[in-house]
Each structure stands twice: as structure tokens, then as C-alpha cells.
């Protein structure tokens, strides 16, 4: 079993633990992410877990699944297409589906070669990258759940997978917006949840990002505006990057406005 499978399962288990006590009606609670409900969050994670699982284990089935989903999304939108696929299942019923599926999925893929190339909606990727992306999306969408429940999440060092995706998508963040990719990639120094130090690129006093690994991951997944963090950002390139950083696929998205995403306190 490669480490990303362990990390993905652990991240799912963490989200499961905070949601498990909820009543069925609680899943209709709206979050601060585009008014998605908790049901919407879990349904979204579940359908894309299925897509990723198929891409790894059955390329033909993935192609058919993805074509059908794209057609449905074009007609109904992402959430409408997801609910249509779920055929009326909602709330705790979907929560139970998600839980059972990610457990089985991890068992299916734990012995797959992590370097194997698989199809996806965008460019092909390695199995390792695919599983890292599932962890990233679970962690990122999990943030709106923790926020709306008013709970403070205590992260583990498995979020390094998210930080790595944030670093690896530096150039893509600019390219995706039709901007010239800066040649001076910033030095990044982060304090991991364990207290370890994670560093990327050569030290540079004039172009760097420094601070909490959790906050860096929040910025690159756009669950927080850079203005809502204590990250230290110095230099034009570092400042521009942190203002638009996007480690997830798809069209360019803007981060939430300052103060828009936060933990509920009442």
C-alpha cells in the first residue's frame, strides 16, 4: 500500500467522525461555500470518488461514466446531475454510501502501482496524483463542514499532500488564467502540524511565503482568502500567486472575499 491511500482514508475517516453524530435533517444545513448543504458536499465527494476509482480500476467504465456525467451536468448543473445520479438518496443515506465506498475504494487501489497512468477529465495523471487529489478535495470541502459546525479542525501531517499540490500547480495557476508564468518561483517555508518544517525552492529574502502549513493549504484550495491568514508573503511574485492560487482543476476561480469563509461561532 502506498502512503497516499493511507492518507486519503485517514482524511475521510476524520470527516466521517465529525459528521457521524448528525441527524438526517442536519445534512440540509447550508455551508458558506456557494450555499452548498452538507449533503451537497458529501454527495460531491462521493460521485468524484466513484469517478476516480473507475479511472484507476476500469478505464472503459470510467469513460462511459464521465461522458454521462458531463451530459447531465450540462443539462442540470453539477449538483443537479449529482442528485439525479443518486436517484433520490439524500443526507444520511448518502453519507453511508460515501463511507462504505471510500473504504472499499481504498482496499481496491491499495496494491495498484502508484506510477500507473490513468485517464481523467483533464490530462492523464498517475494513480498517486489521483489519490492525492481525492485527499485534497476531501480536506478542502471538509473545511466548509468544520466551519458550519463551528468546530476547529486539528490537522495532521498528511496535509503535506495538499501543500505539494499547491506547489506543483504554481505555474498552472497562472497559465489557467492566460497569464505569463513567472520564472522566479517563490521560496516556501511552512510549519507542519507536527512542528516539522517543510521547505520548497532556494531561500530568497525578497520572494517568499512563510507560515502555517494549514493556512497555506487553505489558500491554495481557496477555502480562505490570504487576507484571513497570518502567512507572511514578500515579493511581487509571491503576492500575486497567493492572491490567485488554485491547486484544483477546472476553470479559473477566485478565492473567497476577505472574511467570507470562517468558523461559525454562534
N, C-alpha and C positions, 0 to 999 in steps of 0.2 A: 504494500500500500504506500503511495506517495503522500507527502505531507499535506498537500493542498486538499486532499479528500478528508483527512482528519480535521483540518482547519474549517472546511466548509461544514462538515457535520457538527462540529462544536459550535459554530456560529448559529446554525439553525437551532440547535438544542438550546442555546441561550435565549433566542427569540421565543421558542416554544415555552420555556419556563415562565417568561413574563406574561404570556398570553393564556396559559393553561387555566388560571383561575377565573377567567372572564365568562360571564353568561352569554347566551346566544345574542341577546339584544345589544350587548356591549360592542359587538363587532360592527354595528352600524354607526359607531361614533366617528365623526369626521375628524381627520387629522389636519395639520397645517400645510400639507403637501397637496395642492390643487384640489382641495376638498375631498380627496380620496378618503373613503372609510377604511377602518381596519380590515374589513372584509376585502375591499379592493386591493389593499396591499398584499394580503396573503394569497388571494386569487392570482394576482400578477406574478408573484414569486413562484407559485405552483406551476402555472402554464409555461413559464420560461425554464423552470427546472425540467419539465417534460421535454421541451424542445431541445435543451442541451443534452439530456440523457439520450434522446433519439439520435442526435448528431454524432454521439460517441459510439452508440451500440448498433445503430441501424440507419445507414446513410439514406437508403431509399425511402424508408418510412419518414425520416426527417424531412426530405424533400417534399413529400406529399403533405405532411403536417404543416410545413411552413407556407406552402402555396395556399392551402385552405385558410390558414390563419390570416395571411395577408389580404386575401379576398374579403374575408369577414371584417377585418379592421377597416378596409376601405369603405365598407358599407355602414358599419356600426360604431367605428372608433375602437380604441384599444380596450376600454373597459366593457363596452357593449359586446365586443367579439369574445372577450374572456367569459363573460356571464353566459353568453349563448353556448359556448363550448362546455360550460359547467352544467348546462341543461337544468337550471333551477336550483342547484345546490347553492347554499349560502352559509355564511357565518361559521358556526362551529362545525358544520358538516364539511365545509371547505378546509377549515383548519385541520380537521382529522385527515382529510385527503392529503394535504400538504405534508403533514407529519409522517404519515405512512410512506408517502412516495419518496421523500428525500432520504429516509432511512434505507429503503430498498435500492434507490439510485446509487447511494454510496457503496453498498455491497456489490452492485453490478460493475461499477467502474474502478473499484479499488485495485484491481490487478491489471488494468489496461496500461499499456505503455504510455507514460505521460508525454512522450515526444511525438506520438501519433498525430497526424494532421487530420482535422475534421472540418466539415462544412459548417458555415454559419450564415447569418443574414448578411454580414459584410464579408470581409476577406476570410479565407480559411485560417484556422489557428490550431495551436497544439492543444491536446487534452489538458495539459497543465494550465494553460491560459484560460481554457473554457471553464474549468473548475474554479480558478481564481476569480473569474468574472462572476460566477454564481455567488461566491462568498462576498464579493464586493457589493453586489446588488442586494443580497440579504442584509448585509451590515448597513448599507445606505438607507434602504427602505425601512429597516428596523428602527432607524433613528426617529422617524415620524411616529412610530408606535410608542417608543420610550417617551418621546416628548408629550404626546397627548395623554398618556397615562401618568404624567408628572413624575416619572422615575428617572433617576440618574444612572446611566449605564456605566459600568466599570469594565473597561476594555481589557483584552488580553493581547499578547504579542502577535497573535495571528493576524492582527490588522496590518502587519507588515506587508501582507499580500496586497492590501489596498494601497498602501504607500508606494509599493513597487509599480502598480498600475498607474498611479499618479505620475511617477517619474517617467515611465515608459511612454506616456501619452503627452509629454511636453510638446513635442513637435506637432503631433496630430491636433492638439488643441488649437494651434494657430492655423494649420493647414485646413482644418474643417471650417474655419471662418473666412478662408480665402486670404489670409494674412501671410506675410513673409515670415518664415521660421527663423527666429533669432539664432545666431551662431554661438552666442555666449550663454550656454545653459547654466542656470544658477547653481551654486553650491547649496546643498540642503543638509541641515543637521537637525535631527529630531530626537526628542526624549521619548523612548518607548514606554508603554505602560509598566514594564518590569523595572524601569530605571536605566536600562541599557541605552546606548547612544547609537543611532543609525545615521550614516552619512552617505551622501552621493556627490560625486564630482570633486574637483580640486577646491580647497578652501579659497575664498575670494571675499575680501572685506568690503568690496564695492558692489557685489551682486550675490545676494544670498537670502535664503528663507531659514528661519531657526525657531524652534519652539516645540510644542506638544505634538506628538505623532497623531494623537486623536484629532486635534484641531486641523492638522494638515490634511488628514483623510476626510474630514468634514468639508473642507474647502474644495478638494479635487472631485468629490462626489456631489458637490453643490447642495449639501444639507445645511450649510451655514455660509453666510457672507463673510469674506475675510475681515470685514469691519466688526464682526461679532466674536472675533478670536483675539488671543494675545500673541499670535505669531509675529515675530519680528521679520519684516520684509525690507530689504535695502536694495536699491538699484532699479533702473528703468525696466529691465527685462523681467526681473523677479516680480516687480509691482504689476506689470502688465499681465504676466502669467497668472498670478494669484487672483486677478480681477476676473479672469475668464476661464480658469482651469476646468477641464471636463474630462474625466477619465472613463466615461461610459460612451458607448456607440450611439450613433444617430445624428440627427441634425443639430446644429449649434443651439445650446440652451444657455440662458443667462442665469447666474446664481440668484438666489432669493434676495430681495432688498434687505438692507440692514434692519435687524430686529424682527423680520418676518417669521423666522423659524426659531423656536425656543422651547424650553421645557415648561409645561404648564405648572403653575404654582398655586392654583386655587381649585 
